[in-house]
Amino acid sequence: MRGCVAGAGGSGASTARVKVAVFGDMGTGTPDGTTSYGVGGLANMQWNVQVPAINTTVMLGQFLDAGEAERRAADARAAGIASPGGAAGDGAPPTGLDLVLHIGDISYAVGYLSDWDAFLDQIEPVASRVPWMVGVGNHERDFPDSGSSYNHSDSGGECGVPTLAYFRGMPWPTPKPDPRANKGPGDAPWYSFDYGPIHFTVMSTEHAYAPGSAQHEWLKQDLLGGGHDDGALDKAKTPFCVFTGHRPMYINTTWPPDLADTAAMRAALEPLLLEAGVDLAFWGHHHSYQRTCATFNLTCRAAPVHMVVGTGGGALMSNFPPDELRTPWLDVLD
């Protein structure tokens, strides 16, 4: 895909408005509030049932329906046919939806394929109308001795296989097998795509990403150009660059493992994002909404803005430091 190297958009830059819903950590809910607990009974509920997830799905459908109604009204006005309600610009909030980007912890099936069936049925009214792009999280990929960077059992043994199969329409790359790890040619869940004026890069935080790794080389080629089939840098066509992954690069939390992850990610990837001119980075994993200032190396300056959007359906978290210890680069916490 095209790189994201910094530079002003030229006269050929797309001016189309793209309406994107970005979130992580969704899971499966039911309209009537019923639940079915997997192995472990009620104690296992947090992994295979996220009741608020249905609210997310319903809301996305409402955006789509309102956008279609708005387009029909606009067509009627253009044809000189009176339509009730007035134009969307008359103080009404924007409507419509072009794209969903679901950045990890997708179904929380953790090895139960029936839960994947329930999740796919849940999102079908939306995913059948607009692209539903995904990235992998710990609950899709992590398992001991499987090639993931984390020696945890969070995927329930899935090791990313159902994700790659169910979302086989994603432009996953197909690298050569890595003889240093138990990974085949399909285990490279990072990719990029262009949509309107935006270049999206989706990484896997569950695989090695430090300099020298296959993923880091791929990211460098994607963001700075020259490494993919088209080999073209065209900032004029995609003047905006969005970078996404599951575990956050910036997070306000008291949980030591998450803080260790953020430090490792900043060391490995933050200079690359700055050099590439990335505008906005989205992350999940922590079930909260957080937004930083434009920041680099924990300092507000001309740099990407980072947003944590792990609010798709999983139970919200509250492991934040007290207000007096709030980090200076954090603008919003909810």
Sequence and secondary structure as in RCSB ss.txt:
>XXXX:A:sequence
MRGCVAGAGGSGASTARVKVAVFGDMGTGTPDGTTSYGVGGLANMQWNVQVPAINTTVMLGQFLDAGEAERRAAD
ARAAGIASPGGAAGDGAPPTGLDLVLHIGDISYAVGYLSDWDAFLDQIEPVASRVPWMVGVGNHERDFPDSGSSY
NHSDSGGECGVPTLAYFRGMPWPTPKPDPRANKGPGDAPWYSFDYGPIHFTVMSTEHAYAPGSAQHEWLKQDLLG
GGHDDGALDKAKTPFCVFTGHRPMYINTTWPPDLADTAAMRAALEPLLLEAGVDLAFWGHHHSYQRTCATFNLTC
RAAPVHMVVGTGGGALMSNFPPDELRTPWLDVLD
>XXXX:A:secstr
          TT       EEEE       TT      TTGGGGHHHH  TTHHHHHHHHHHHHHHHHHHHHHHH
HHHTT   TT  TTTT       EEEEES  S  TT HHHHHHHHHHHHHHHTTS EEEE  HHHH  TTTT SS
   TTTT TTHHHHHHTTTS       BTTTTB TT    EEEEETTEEEEE  TTS  STTSHHHHHHHHHHHS
SSSSS    TTT  EEEEE SS SS   S HHHHHHHHHHHHHHHHHHHHHT  EEEE SSSSEEEEEEEETTEE
EEEEEEEEE  SSS        GGG  TTEEEE 
